[in-house]
């Protein structure tokens, strides 16, 4: 098990709206961060993205449960993200499984998240959520 991945996961899980300056300890200045909904380039854009993310939720937590180094400076983290948004799912906790592909030297310079965007957001929107549930029933 990679000590870099374990340390990164621990520090990432400790992030919140009040300590986003810690992103500087995790990522390079030219970091590229991609997830199914966004792509940002550079530490400044990443900081802005996380600040917006944390300002829109009332709770956000990552629980890491997999640490797979596949090469020197490259690996995957598996996680469950739990969050609460006042306008989604009646304000209840939403949980989403995902994984992060990381590439690093001394800090992460490439971070790509994989998760189901529908499970994260779309299924919890009032009109769109009902349509997605109907489609899932029809296809299942």
Buried (B, 14 or more C-beta within 10 A) or exposed (E): EBEBBBEBBEBBEEBEEEEBEBBEEBBBEEBBBBBBEEEBEBBEBBBEBBEEBBEEBEEBBBEBEBBBBEEEBBBBBBBBBBBBBEEBBEEEEBEBEBBBBBBBEEBBBBBBBBBEEBBBBBBBBEEEBEEBEEEEEEEE
